[in-house]
Amino acid sequence: MSNKVHVKTGDEVIVINGKYRGHKGKVLQVAPAEGKVIVEGANIVTKHVKPRKMGEPGGLIKAESALYADKVQLICPKCGRPTRVGHVAKQPGEKDKKRVCKHENCKAVF
């Protein structure tokens, strides 16, 4: 499995299939080794938590769980539509390649 993921922490994404299809949220965490991401407000699971300290409450806590990065698509900040991510070759003196929107009329760099 490849260790590259097309989204970064802080990107705005949309879930494209599954129970949370159509849900928009911010990427909270990326795990490239597993190919998974955690999206704010998506893939909510219930965890049973045991109290660890004196006076700390236990019980059921709802939390976001990881989902495969293939199930999310980046939202272009300029046109606001879900898009595939393209890359532009770096110019001399630049550190990284730039990501671009693949829509024909947009071509926004982010």
ZIGI-V889556 format. One record per residue. N is the residue number from 1. SS is DSSP state (A for helix, B for strand, O for the rest). Layout:
N/SS
N/SS
//
This chain:
1/O
2/O
3/O
4/O
5/O
6/O
7/O
8/O
9/O
10/O
11/O
12/B
13/B
14/B
15/B
16/O
17/O
18/O
19/O
20/O
21/O
22/O
23/O
24/B
25/B
26/B
27/B
28/B
29/B
30/B
31/B
32/O
33/O
34/O
35/O
36/B
37/B
38/B
39/B
40/O
41/O
42/O
43/O
44/B
45/B
46/B
47/B
48/B
49/B
50/O
51/O
52/O
53/O
54/O
55/O
56/O
57/O
58/O
59/B
60/B
61/B
62/B
63/B
64/B
65/O
66/O
67/B
68/B
69/A
70/A
71/A
72/B
73/B
74/B
75/B
76/O
77/O
78/O
79/O
80/O
81/O
82/B
83/B
84/O
85/B
86/B
87/B
88/B
89/O
90/O
91/O
92/O
93/O
94/O
95/O
96/O
97/O
98/B
99/B
100/B
101/B
102/O
103/O
104/O
105/O
106/O
107/O
108/O
109/B
110/O
//
